[in-house]
Amino acid sequence: MRQNIRKILLFLKKSFLVIGFLPFIASAAEYTLLEPLTSPSGETVTSIPNLNTYLQFVFQFAIGITGILAVIMIILGGITYLSTDAVSGKTEGKNMISNALWGLLLAILSWLILNTINPTLLNINVTP
């Protein structure tokens, strides 16, 4: 089961890398989305006018996905912890929960540190 989780997480990591580099590959100035997306601020996004907007959206989306994946890993760790009587299984469950919490804390702290140093650091500006 743990091997399958690692494969899924590796697939998601590779997918996000590919999605993150799509603007560099595409030469269009504006990309019209197939389906409208809702940004974290609540507005509906139907097209992405430039690379800066896209990278900001990807950063916010990655923080949100980190939270969702942390909750899933906490649930899986809890199931692993509760479903076994062996000490090694309980240790594995505890490790899954603590690793998920550390990952979530790392993602939140990365945003918090950047926002504390200078809020404009979160406004990605890639102009040639």
PETA-V60933 format. One record per run of one state. SS is the DSSP state (2 for helix, 1 for strand, 0 for the rest). FROM is the first residue (numbers start at 1). TO is the last residue. Records with the same first field share a line. If there is no record, write none. Layout:
# PETA-V60933
SS = FROM-TO ; FROM-TO
This chain:
# PETA-V60933
0 = 1-1 ; 26-30 ; 39-43 ; 49-50 ; 83-86 ; 118-118 ; 123-128
2 = 2-25 ; 51-82 ; 87-117 ; 119-122
1 = 31-38 ; 44-48
